[in-house]
């Protein structure tokens, strides 16, 4: 489990090696590694997680169980009307635009040519 990976307090190189050993899929390992940042409390010598792992893990069933089809729990959701952006890879499975607009009416949707689900890895800036 990601929460159990001993990366906090390690150098970035050591943390990346730990993640690479845990995830044989290089794309997934790169994605997980993208969620560590240098820790200002250690004068930027070591890393820490930059995401709220506990919240993600505690709510994973709701996250992966979210279905587009209307149901009672989704009907209670208020649309988010602020600015929001969705970035999709051209080769990734995407929702229809009206699905995004139902929950995020002011959103902009971008499609990155030649990228799959991990856009930031498939089309990283060079």
C-alpha positions, -999 to 999 in steps of 0.1 A, spaced: 0 0 0 13 35 -9 8 47 27 32 21 39 60 31 15 89 45 36 96 75 15 91 104 38 124 116 52 144 100 24 163 118 -4 144 120 -36 166 95 -52 161 70 -24 124 76 -23 121 71 -61 141 38 -58 116 26 -32 87 34 -54 103 19 -85 108 -14 -66 72 -15 -54 56 -7 -89 70 -26 -118 50 -6 -143 73 24 -150 43 47 -158 26 39 -125 59 43 -106 64 77 -122 29 87 -114 34 78 -77 67 95 -76 51 127 -89 33 129 -56 64 135 -35 80 169 -30 110 183 -11 102 190 25 109 226 36 112 214 73 144 195 63 158 224 44 147 206 11 171 177 17 144 150 20 109 144 6 74 140 18 40 132 2 23 162 -13 -12 146 -13 -36 137 15 -31 99 13 -53 93 43 -82 110 27 -77 92 -6 -74 58 10 -103 64 34 -125 73 5 -113 51 -22 -145 32 -26 -164 64 -33 -137 75 -57 -135 44 -77 -172 36 -73 -184 69 -88 -206 60 -117 -218 85 -143 -253 71 -143 -277 91 -121 -283 77 -87 -296 91 -54 -262 100 -40 -251 119 -71 -283 137 -74 -276 154 -41 -243 168 -54 -244 205 -61 -225 215 -93 -192 232 -88 -196 265 -107 -160 278 -103 -133 275 -128 -122 239 -134 -101 222 -161 -100 186 -173 -70 173 -192 -76 141 -211 -52 121 -231 -64 114 -267 -59 77 -262 -75 75 -227 -111 66 -220 -131 98 -217 -165 108 -205 -189 127 -228 -187 165 -224 -222 167 -210 -211 145 -181 -184 169 -171 -207 199 -176 -234 184 -153 -211 186 -123 -187 213 -135 -208 237 -157 -180 262 -162 -153 237 -169 -129 237 -199 -118 203 -213 -84 199 -230 -73 168 -250 -36 161 -253 -28 145 -287 -9 112 -285 -13 109 -247 -29 81 -227 -43 83 -192 -10 95 -176 -8 127 -197 19 142 -175 41 111 -182 32 104 -218 37 140 -229 61 154 -203 77 187 -212 112 182 -226 
